[in-house]
């Protein structure tokens, strides 16, 4: 599994869609019926819970922190400098394709398969040495979009390039050592291929007629929606940059223990339940699906849960500290009701339904996120490139040394960037 990518996605969504993710976690844990916090909490609770009446542990929220200064030393968050992303032609094209997804067409190329094509094929996998078929290695009319980048094991897609529709041929590949199915790791396999179609994806031109078919007023309206979608994405990216700069400007001291432990346990419970449900859906054991025992998966999720909590809890605590520093941590009933109404409209539900899904603490935290993020972003300053100074004739002899120093600095910067990733 590509856990590095998974965790990056998770932390981004936790910050960007806080209320949705918390709601999902909250409901998921309710279904599981277990809320627990590791022993040694701030209030001295050990989570043993002898009462039969309540099977739920106390939930902790950042709003419960009264001594926020013990955890964060607020720094500069107004006027942070960022390099703004801009709307590009590539981004607009991405949203254009998304808008036209329902009317896209696959056109026969009439040529051998190339990278980027969409191919339809039958394949049947077997062990190279014995010829015995293995489970999950066969498919009929499989559609492989964007050949070369469709996510199959290394060598599989490259071996299809150059073949034409109607051909039957064999390809030989080796499953990677970290493949999901443990029994296939490192195995050499033969795949019998029947290539049925070689097509390319074509999106129609945007016309008034097409726009109306897609429920827009006209072509101008559709193009405007596409641009605004791209603009919103860039806006979100810039807001994220501003927030990261604000976080960097604060000094984080320590984690609130109960919040941290709770975030880890929620993460583990949610994903363990998710993987078990997927295993049941596919009719396989968890070990077969994940390629590891439940114990090793639990240990891995625990470590990843800690990584997730390291960023997620830290940023939430910093957010609350900034809200207090701004003097906006108190939410009036009027502001609360107004925000809940806005949230409900965005989710397309009634306020009553929203309040059934999310509790008051979750909604209030989301209000504070909006206040702080918007303030930081609205007060951000665009970082402008420094004007390069002209080199005078009197120092021209030093220009070569200066260039070498610049190259060394660039290499150091690249090394630093690689380490950060």
N, C-alpha and C positions, 0 to 999 in steps of 0.2 A: 504494500500500500504506500502511496505517496503522502506520508503524514505531514511532511514539511509544507506541502501545498495546502493540505486540509486545514492545518492550524492557522496558516495565514488568512485563509478565507473566513475561518471561524472568528478570529479576533477582529477582522474588519467588519463583519456583519454584527458582531456583538456591540461594537461601538456605533455603527451606522443605523442599525435597526434594533436598538436596545429594547424597546418595549415589546416588539414582536418576539424576539429571542427569549427574553425573560418570561414572557407569557407561555411560550412553548415549553420551556424548561419547567415552569411552575405546574402546568397541566400534566406534563409527562410524569413528574415526580408524584403528583397526586394520584395518577393512575397506578403507578408502581406501589404507592401507599407507604413510602418510606422517606422520611426526612431525617437526616442525621448530621450532626456536627461532631467533629473529632473532639476528644477529651481535652481538658486544659483550656477552655474558653475563657474570655475576659470576665464573664460573670460567675465563673466557677462551676458552670453546669457541665455534667459529664455525659449528657445525652442518653442516660440509661433509661429514664422514663418508666417508673414503676406503675403509673396509673393506667388502668385499662380503658379509661374514658377517652384519653387522647393519645392517638398513635402518631401524631405529627409533632415534630420538634419545633421549637421556636424558630421563626425565620428572622434573619438579621438583615437590616438594610443600612445603607450609608447614612440615611437620615437619622439613624439612632446614635451616630457618633457626636458626642458633645465636645470632646477634646480634640477637635480636628487638627489643632496645631501640633499634637503629639505625632502626627503621621505625615504632615506635609508642611513645608515652608514655602509659602506662595511667593513666586517671583514675578517676572515681567510677562504679562499676558495681553496687554494693550499695545498695539502698534508693532506686533511681531512682523518680521520681514519674510516674505516668501516669493519664490519665482512662480508666477501664475502660469498655469496651463492654459492653452488656447484651443478653441474649436478648430479642428483640422478637417481637411477633405476626407481623410481616411475614416475619421469618426463619423462624419455625416454619412459616408457610404455605408458604414456598419449599420446605422439606424435606418437608412433607406432600405437595406436588405431585410431588416427586421420588419419594417412596415409592409413590405411586399412579399413576405414569406408565404402568405396564403395563395398568392397568384404566381409564384415562381414555377418554372418549367424545367424539366430535364430533357435536353435535346441530344439525340444520338450524334456522336462526334464523327463516326465513320472512319475513325483512325485508331491505331493502337493506344492502349491506356497510357496516360501521362499523369504525373503528380498533379493533384488538384481536381482530377476528374472524379465523378461519382460512378462506382461500378456496382453491378448486381452479379452475385455469384453463388454457386453451391460449393461447399467444401466439406471434406471428410478427412479427419485426422487419425493417424495411427502411429504406433511406435515404429521408428525407423528400422530397428533390428528385427523385431518379431512380426511386424505387420498387424499386430493386434490393435483394434480400435480402442480409444480411451474415451471416458465419459466427458461429455460437454465439448467434444472436438469436432462436431458436425453441425451444419446448418444448410437450409435450403432458402434460396432467394434472399440471401443476406445482402443488405444495401450498405456499402462502404462509402461514406461521403468524404470528400477531400482526401483522396488517395495520397498516402505518404504522411498524413497527419490524422488518421482515423483512430489511433489508439491501440492498434494490434501490436503483438509482440514484434521485436526487432527482426527485420528481414522478411516478414510476411508480406507487407505491402510493396516493398521494393521489388519483390519477385514477381509481382503482377504487372508492374510497369513494362510496357513493350509488347504485351499480349493483346490480341484482338477478341472482340465478341465472337462466341462460337467455338473458341479454342478450349481444349482440355489438356491439362498439363499437371505435373507434380512440382511441388516446391518443398524444400527441406529447411527446417529452422530448428533452433535450440531454445527451449524455454529458459528464461532468466532464473538465476539462483534465488531471487526473491519473489518468484511468481506466487500468486495467491493460493493456488492449489498445490499443497506440499508435495504430492505424489508426482507432479510434473516438473518440479524444479530441476533444472539442468538436463532435462530429457531431450534427446534428439528425436524429432518427429518428421513424418512425411504427411503432406496435405495434398489430396487429390482435388484439383480445382477445375470447375466448369465455369468459365467466364461467359455470362449471359448478355450483359449490356455494358457499354462504355458510353457514358453521357457526360455532359457538362451542364452546369447550373446556369440558367439564364433568367434574369429579372427584366420584366417589361419596362418600357419607358413610362414615366408618370404623365398621364393626360387627365383632362377633366373627367372624361368618361370612366377611366380606371379609378380615379379618386372617389367619384360618386359611388362606384361599385363597392368601395371599401368604407363607405359611410362618411366620407368627407365632403365638404361643399364643392371644392374644385381642386385643381392641381396646386394652386398657390396655397390653399389651406393645408393640404397634405405636406407640401414641402416645408411650410412653416412649422408644422408639428414635428417633423423630422429634425429640423434645426434646433427647436426648443428642447427636444430630448437630448441631443448632443450637448447643448449648452448646459442643461441640468446636470449631466454627467461631469462636465468640466467644473461646474460650480461645486459639486460634491467633492471632487478631487482637490480643489483649492481650499475648501473648508477643512478637509482632512489635513492638508499641509499646514494650515494656520493652527489647527489644534495641536498637531505634533510639535510645532514650534513653541506653543504655550506650555505644553507638558515639559519640554526640554528646559524651559525657563524656570521651572519649579524644582525644589529640592525635596525628593521623596525620602522620608525618614524610615518608616517601617509599615508593615501591613497590619490592619486590624485582624487579629487572629481568627475571630469567629467568621467574619466576612470571607476571608481567604479560604478557610477550611470548607465553608459552605459552598463556595464556588467550585472547588475541586470535586467535592462529592456530587454536586448537581451534574457536573460535566461527565463524570464516570457513570453515574446512574443513567443519564439520558442516552449516551452512546452505547452502553452495554445493552440497554433495552432495545435500542434501534437495531443493532447488529443481530440480536436474538430474533427480533421480529422479521428481519430480512432472511435469516436462516430458515425460519418456519415458512416464510412465503415461498422460498425456493425448494422447500422440502429436503433440506440438508442439515447436518449438524453444524453448530457454530464453529467447531474446529475445522471442518472442511471448508466452510465459507471463508474464514479468515486465515487459514493456513497456520494456525497456532492454537494452543490450548486456551481454555477460558482463563486459567490462572495467569498465563503470560500476557494475554490480552488485557486483563484487569490491571496488571502491573504497568503495561505500556500506557494504558489510558490514564492511570494515576499520574505518571510522569508528564504526559501531555496535558492533563488537567492542571497540573501545577504550572506548566509553562503558560497555559491559557490564563490562569488566575493571576500570574505575575503581571501580565499586561492589562487584563480586564479590570481587576480590582484596583490596581494602581491608578488607572486613568479615571475610574469612577470616584475614587477618594480625592484625586486632584481636582476633578470637576466640582465636587462639593465644597472643597476648600476655596476655590475661586468664586463660587456662588456666594459663599459667606463673605469673602473679601469684597465682593461687589455690592453686598447688602441685598441680594435678591433671593436668599435662601428661604425666606418666608413666602408662602403662597396663600393669598386671600381666597375666600370662598368664591368670590366673583371670578377671579383669575382661574381658579381650579375648574369651575363649571364651564367657563368659556373654552379652556384648553381641551377638556373632555369632549365637548361638543365638536371641536375641530378634529380631534383624533377619530371620533366616531364617523364623521363625514368622510375622512380619508380612507377608513377601512370599510365604508359602506354598511355600517351597522348602526343600531340605535345606541344611545348612551347607556341604557339599561343593560344591553347585551355586552357592551364594552366593560362595564363595571362588574359583570359576572365573570368575565375572562381575566381581567386585571384588577388587582386590589388597589386601594388608595395610595399605598406607598409606591407601588410601581408607576402609577400615573404621575405622581408628584415628582418622582425622580426623572421621568421623561420630560416633564415641564422644565426642570432645572437644566437638563441637557440642552434643550432648545435655547433657553436663555443664554447659557454660557457659550455654546458653540456659535450662535448667531452674533453675540457681542464680540468674541475673539475674531471672527471672520470679517465682520463689518469694519473693524478697526485695524485690520491687517494692512500692511504697506507693501507695495510691490517692490521687490528687490531689482534694482537696475544694474546692468553690467557696468563695471568700472571702465571709464574711458582709458584707452591705452595711450600712454605718454610717448611722445616722439623721442627717438634716441638721437642725441646730438652727435655730430661728427667726432667730437672730442672723446666719446666713450665707445666708438664703434669697434675698437679693438676688443672690448669686453663683451661684445654681443654674442660671440660664439660660446663663451663660458656661461653667459646668462641663459642661453638656449639649452645648454646641457643641464644646468640646474633645474630649468623648467621641466625638462624631460624626466629628471630624477623625481621631481615633485609630483609629476603626473603619474609616474609608476607607483609612488608611495600612496597616492590618492586611490589608484585602482586597487592596490592591495588592501587598503583600508575598506574600500567599498565591498570587495569580495568577502572580507572578514565579517562585515556587518550583515551580509546576506546569509 
